[in-house]
Amino acid sequence: MPDFPFISVKQKDHTFFLTAIPAGLLTNISYAAVRRKDEEEGAVQRILNSSRIAGIKDFAVQMGDFPASIVLNWVKEKLKPKAGKISIPDSPKSAQIIDGQHRIAGLREAIAENPNIAQIEIPVAIYVGLDTPQSARIFISINTEQRPAPKSLVFDLYGIAASDLMDPSAVRAGDIISYLSSEGQPYFGWVKLPNQGYQRGGIALSTAISSIRPLIEPKGLLEQIGATELEVQKAIFRNFFGALKSRYGKHWDDRSNAFIYASGFIGAIEFMRSHLIDYCKIKKSFEEKTIVEVIALDSTSRILQEEVKGLGGSDAANKVRDRLIAAFKPAEAADTFRV
């Protein structure tokens, strides 16, 4: 029975053991007791999300770090710490998972692919003998008060993370958004960065990146038309939003402009995906002039924020997309490809 150094931590009514154990041992002894499915005490977990597990497995295979503690509720024979160490028997279903079930499932799959991962030490906090209400309070505290980092901050940090942990599509999307929000470009001052103070209007960095990412990821629409280079992709997005900006003229930066809000940006990208890219491919031109000519918006038909105010996120974006489709007036195909 392996022994591990530990720290005893007391917080209000409960004490837990803080230690680190090999991933192989952790995945062997722990299990998820699912709320409304398992009848046992301490059952607070949700149904697993397979896509999250796959992502964590890939992260672990790349030898990513797992610094945050897995939280367990020990339900077998009582643990007996001695002389600064605690013995943890390698016995299945010894500990319910309070927090970290997706990490454990991902680690389990990673170990199946690369057995060496079983030796990685994972920090764990081990409670002993919690009942369901006690487990639920800890679970709620972790998943409501101790929230994960905002997506904008995660995307922002991709630029300084180790290259082997980067998501290439997110990095590329971040580069494009950085360009679109630079001085002189359509979204200068309208992309909200992590920890930025409140402003009315603007698009969160995470929203902007998530919106354009499907277009630029492998096998996305831009790759399908051969537009794979960063500079070409930057020009395509810049020309599209530049065309919209030219239709608004001096009113582009007015807070009445729907396109400086998240729903307008998302709706514009959806229109780009569903109609504009195919049109420009046929025309063999992604020039701003080509795009301006087929978007019939003027001072009487501009898309305003008041049109989507009060609608839900997807409904608001769909409204903007549909308005752009209605304003879309295709012309005859040209002969040359220009960006």
N, C-alpha and C positions, 0 to 999 in steps of 0.2 A: 504494500500500500504506500504510494508516494507521499512524501511530506513536502509542504511548501511554506516558506515564510509568509507571515500575514501581519496586517495591522487591524486591530479591533477599533471600530468606529461607532460611537454612540450618538444618535440624533433623536432628541425627544424621547419617544416611547420605545424605540427599537435600536438594536445593536446589530451590525453586520460585519462580516470578515472581508477585508480588502486584500486580494492576493492576485497572483498571475499563474495560470496553468497552461500546459500545452494545448493547442487547438484540437488535437486528436482526443485527448481526455475530455475536453469540454464538450465536443460533439457526441461523445459516447454517453456521458452522464446526464445530459440535459434533454428536455423535451418540452413541447408547447401544449399546455392544457387550454383548450379553446372554449371561450364563453358560449353558452347555450348549446354546446355540443358535448363537452365532457362534464360529468356530474361532480367530479372531485372538488375539494376545497382548493382555492387558489386559482381556479380557471378564469383567466381574464384576457387571454390572447385572441387575436383576430385570425381569419383565414389567411394563409400565406399568399403573397403576390409573386408569381413565378418570374415575372420580368425583373423584379427587384433582386430576387435570388440570383438570376443569371448575371446581373451587373456586379453584384458583390463577389460572385465566384470568379469572374474575370479580373476584378480588382485584386483579389487574393492571389490568383495565379501570377499576376504581375508583381507580386510581393509588396502590395500596398500596405500601409500602416493601419493598425487598429488600436488607437490609443484610448478610446472611450470604453468604459467598463461595461461588460455584459452583466445584467442584474438577474440573479437566480434566487429561487426559494427552495431551500433544501427540505426534502420531504421524507427521506429515508432515516436510518438510525442517526441519532444525534451526533454531530461533529464534535470531536474532543481535541481542542487545541492544547498543545503542551510545549513548553520551553520555546515560545516564539514561533512554533510551526504548527501547521494543521494537516492532518491526514485526510486525503480525499480518495475514497475507494473508487476503483474503475468499475462501477456498477450501473447498468442502464436504468434510465428513468429515476435517477436519484434526485434530480433538481428540476423544478418547473422554471420555465423562462418567464421572467417578468418583463424584461426589456432586452431586445437583441435577437429575436427569433429569426429575422431575415439574415442577420450577420452569421448566425450559427448555421442556418441552412445553406448559405453561400459557402461558408468554410467547409461544410461537409462535402459539397460537390467539388470544391477545389481540391480537397484531400484525395478524392477519388481520381482526379486527373493527375495530381502531383503529390504523392505520399509524403514528400519532404515538408509540405505545409503543416503536417500534423505536429511538427516540432516547434512551430512558432508559438511564443508565449502570448496569451491573451489576458488582459486584466479582467478580473471578475469581482463583483460585489455579491457576497453570499449571505442572504437572510436565512433564518432557520424556522421552519414551522409556521409560516404565516397562513392565516385563514383567508377566505375570499375577499372580505371587505378590506383587510389590511393590504393584500396584494393589489386590489383595485385602486386604493388611495395612492400607492407608490406609482402604479402604472399611469394613472391620471396626471400625477405631478410631473412625471417625465415627459408625457406626450402633450401636455398643455402649457405648463409653465416653462419647462426647459426645452424650448423649441429649437429646431435645426436652423442653421444659418440661412438667411434669405438667398434665393437663387441668384439674385444680382451679385451678391458678394462671392458666391461660388464661381460664377462666370468670370467675375473680375479677377479672382485669384488664379484662374487657369493660366493667365499670362505669366505667372511667376512660379507655377508648380513644376515639378520635375517632368521632363518630356515624356517619360514612359507612362505617366499617369494622366496625361492630357487626353481630352476627347478632341480629335482633329477637327470635327465638324463644328463643335462649339467654339474652338479657337478661331477657325476661319470666319464663323459668323460674328464673333466678337471683333475681329479685325475690320469687317465690313461696317459694322455699326459704329465703331470708333471713327472710321472715315466719314460716314454719313453725318456724324455729329460734330465734326471738326469745323473750324471757322471757315465760313464761306460756303458750307454745304447745307442742304435742306433742313437737317435736324440739329443744326448748331444751337445749343442751349435747351434742346427739348428731349434729350435722353437723360433720365434720372439715374445717377450713379449710386452705389451703396453708401449709406450713411449721409446722403445729401439731405439738406433741410427740405421742409415741405414747400411745394410749389403747385399752383393750380395749372393743370395741363401737363403734358409731357408723358413719355413712355418709359416705363421701368426697363433697365438694361436687360433683365431676364426675359421680359415680354418681347422685346425687340429681337433678341437672339433666338428665342424659341420660335418666333414667327418665321424668320428667314431660313432657319436651319434646315427644314425639309427640302428646300430648293437647292441647297449647296452641298448636301451630304452625298456620299457615294451613291450612284444610280438615281440621284435627284434630277429634276428637270433640267437644270443648267448643265449637268454632266451629259445628259442625253442629247443636248444640242451642241455639245463640244465646247461649251464655255466653262473650262475647268481652271483657268489661271485666275489668281486672286485679282490682278489688275482688271481683267475683263469683267469679272463678277462685280467688282466695285463700280465699274463704269455702268453696267446694266442697272444696278439699283439706283445709282446716282442719277442717271438719265430719266428713269421712271419717276422718282420723286421730284427731280428737277422739273419735269414736265407738269406735274401736279402743281408745284409751286408757281410756275409761270402762269398757270391758269388762275391762280389766286392773286398774283401780283403783290401789291403792298399789304394785302389782307392775309397773307400766309401766316404771319406771326400773331394774328389776332386770336384771342382765346375762344372765339366763336368757330374757328376752323376745326372741323372734326378730325383732320389728319394729324393734329398735334396731340391727340389722345390715343390711348391704347386701342380702343375699338376701331378708330379710323386707320391706324397703322396696320392692324391685323386684317381688316377688311380690304385694304389696298393690296396687301400681299396675296390674299385669296383671289382677288381679281387678276393680279399678275399671273398667278398660277393657272387659273382656269381659262383666261382669255388672251392676255397680252403676250406671253412668251411665244405661244403658237403663232400669233399674228406677226410678231417681229421676226420669227424664224422664216415665215413665208415671204415677208418683205425683204429678208436678208439685211435688216437694219435694226439696230437698237439705239439709234441716235435719238437724242431728246426731241429733235424736230419731228421725227417720224412718229413719236408717241404723242406729242402735243396735238398733231393733226387729227388724231382719232379719238381724242377725249373732249367731248363737247360740253365743257363747263364754262359758264360765264357768270357775270355778276348776278344774274337772276336764277341760276341753277346750281350754284356752289353747294357742296355738302357741308352742312353746319352741325355743330355739336348739339344744338337744341333738337335736331331731328331724332337723335338716338338717346337723348337724356331720359332716364327712367327705364330703359330697356336693359335686360340682362346682358352679360358680357358677350356671349355668342350671338344673341339676337341683335345686339348693337353692331357687331362686326359684320354680320350677314346683311344688315340694312345698308351699311356703307358699300359692301361688295355689290349688292344689287343695284344701288344708285350708280355705281361706276359702270356696271354692265349696261344699264339703260343709256348712259352717256357715251358708250363705246360705238364709234361710227367707222368701221373698217373701210380702208381705201383699196385701190388696186395694188397688186404686188409690184415691187421694183426689182431691179436686176442685180444690185450689188449689196454685199454684206458690209455694214459699217458699224463701228462702235465709237 
